[in-house]
Amino acid sequence: MKAILLAATLSLILVSNAPAQSLPTELAQLGIIVGMPYAKAKRLLDAAGWQVKPAQGAPESLDGFPEVGCQKGGKQCATTFEKGEQQVAVRLGTTLAGQPFVQGAD
């Protein structure tokens, strides 16, 4: 029992001390955060005038989101948005239910 409690406590400490992943200013200003559902982030980007680029060269696309390119199995996914000369690549993860969420951006 003590070993389980110790393991749980250590995992909480490690998670709470992990550095927060920051997003580019363009996304942060729109209120987009790591962990946000992709559908919500996409709506915010669309409303701010960002245009999604179709996925090119990816082995597969994500169900319901043809603009999202993924590696085989849908574990590592990404899409790109453009606004004028600006471009931002959004990295996505998927939940166990297959719903995409924001993991980071470049």
Sequence and secondary structure as in RCSB ss.txt:
>XXXX:A:sequence
MKAILLAATLSLILVSNAPAQSLPTELAQLGIIVGMPYAKAKRLLDAAGWQVKPAQGAPESLDGFPEVGCQKGGK
QCATTFEKGEQQVAVRLGTTLAGQPFVQGAD
>XXXX:A:secstr
 HHHHHHHHHHHHHHHHS      HHHHTTT  TT BHHHHHHHHHHTT EEE   S SEEETTEEEEEE TTSS
SEEEEEEETTEEEEEEEEE TTS EEEEEE 
